[in-house]
Amino acid sequence: MLRIGLLIMVVALVYPVLSNFDISNVNHILSAFLMLFSIMLVIGGFLKNNTITMISGIVIMLLCGWLAYSYNQFSILNRDFVAFLLSGTIGFHFLANGNK
């Protein structure tokens, strides 16, 4: 449920960005990678080994940290900041625990 919840949250966060995708904007490219690795995290749950889950977890954690920093408008109570922070902590959970 945590994997699917993360995927739904990431889709809700990055869909507006990806609907107006611009290849020259770094944040748009990073948002596309965040979507890709969220899908890989869900797929990694069906596999026997932890490698894809742990790699997806660290990439999600790092990308969410960067996107929270770049979308933050100097307000901790910003909706996007809190959502990216929560997504990053879920990524850290899967980095630390794998498929347990």
C-alpha positions as CSV (number, residue, x, y, z in Angstrom):
1,M,0.0,0.0,0.0
2,L,2.9,2.3,0.7
3,R,4.3,1.8,-2.8
4,I,1.0,2.5,-4.5
5,G,0.4,5.5,-2.2
6,L,3.8,6.9,-3.1
7,L,3.1,6.4,-6.8
8,I,-0.3,8.1,-6.6
9,M,1.3,11.1,-4.7
10,V,4.1,11.4,-7.2
11,V,1.7,11.3,-10.1
12,A,-0.4,14.0,-8.4
13,L,2.7,16.1,-7.9
14,V,4.4,15.8,-11.2
15,Y,1.5,15.4,-13.7
16,P,1.0,19.2,-14.0
17,V,4.7,19.6,-14.7
18,L,4.9,16.7,-17.2
19,S,1.8,17.9,-19.1
20,N,3.8,20.9,-20.1
21,F,7.1,19.1,-20.5
22,D,10.1,21.2,-21.6
23,I,13.3,19.3,-22.3
24,S,15.4,22.4,-21.5
25,N,14.1,22.7,-17.9
26,V,16.1,20.6,-15.4
27,N,13.2,20.4,-13.0
28,H,11.0,18.9,-15.7
29,I,13.6,16.2,-16.5
30,L,14.0,15.4,-12.8
31,S,10.2,15.2,-12.4
32,A,10.1,12.6,-15.2
33,F,12.9,10.6,-13.5
34,L,10.9,10.8,-10.2
35,M,7.9,9.3,-12.0
36,L,10.1,6.6,-13.6
37,F,11.7,5.5,-10.3
38,S,8.4,5.5,-8.5
39,I,7.1,3.0,-11.1
40,M,10.3,1.0,-10.7
41,L,9.7,1.0,-6.9
42,V,6.3,-0.6,-7.4
43,I,7.8,-3.1,-9.9
44,G,10.6,-3.9,-7.4
45,G,8.0,-5.0,-4.8
46,F,7.2,-8.0,-7.0
47,L,10.8,-9.1,-7.4
48,K,12.8,-11.5,-5.1
49,N,15.9,-9.3,-4.6
50,N,16.1,-5.9,-3.0
51,T,18.3,-4.2,-5.6
52,I,15.7,-2.3,-7.7
53,T,13.8,-1.3,-4.5
54,M,16.9,0.1,-2.8
55,I,18.1,1.9,-5.9
56,S,14.7,3.4,-6.5
57,G,14.5,4.4,-2.8
58,I,17.7,6.3,-2.9
59,V,16.9,8.0,-6.2
60,I,13.4,9.0,-5.0
61,M,14.9,10.3,-1.7
62,L,17.5,12.5,-3.5
63,L,15.1,13.7,-6.3
64,C,12.4,14.6,-3.7
65,G,15.0,16.5,-1.7
66,W,16.1,18.5,-4.7
67,L,12.6,19.2,-6.0
68,A,11.5,20.2,-2.5
69,Y,14.4,22.6,-2.4
70,S,13.8,24.0,-5.9
71,Y,10.0,24.3,-5.6
72,N,10.2,25.8,-2.1
73,Q,9.2,29.4,-2.0
74,F,10.9,30.0,1.4
75,S,7.9,28.6,3.3
76,I,8.0,25.4,5.2
77,L,4.2,25.2,5.1
78,N,4.1,25.1,1.3
79,R,2.0,22.1,0.0
80,D,4.6,21.0,-2.5
81,F,7.4,21.2,0.0
82,V,5.6,19.0,2.5
83,A,4.5,16.5,-0.2
84,F,8.0,16.1,-1.6
85,L,9.4,15.8,1.9
86,L,6.9,13.0,2.7
87,S,7.7,11.3,-0.6
88,G,11.4,11.5,0.2
89,T,11.0,9.9,3.6
90,I,9.0,7.0,2.0
91,G,11.9,6.6,-0.4
92,F,14.3,6.5,2.5
93,H,12.2,3.8,4.1
94,F,12.5,1.6,1.1
95,L,16.2,2.4,0.9
96,A,16.7,1.2,4.5
97,N,14.3,-1.8,4.5
98,G,14.2,-3.0,1.0
99,N,11.4,-5.5,0.3
100,K,10.8,-6.4,4.0
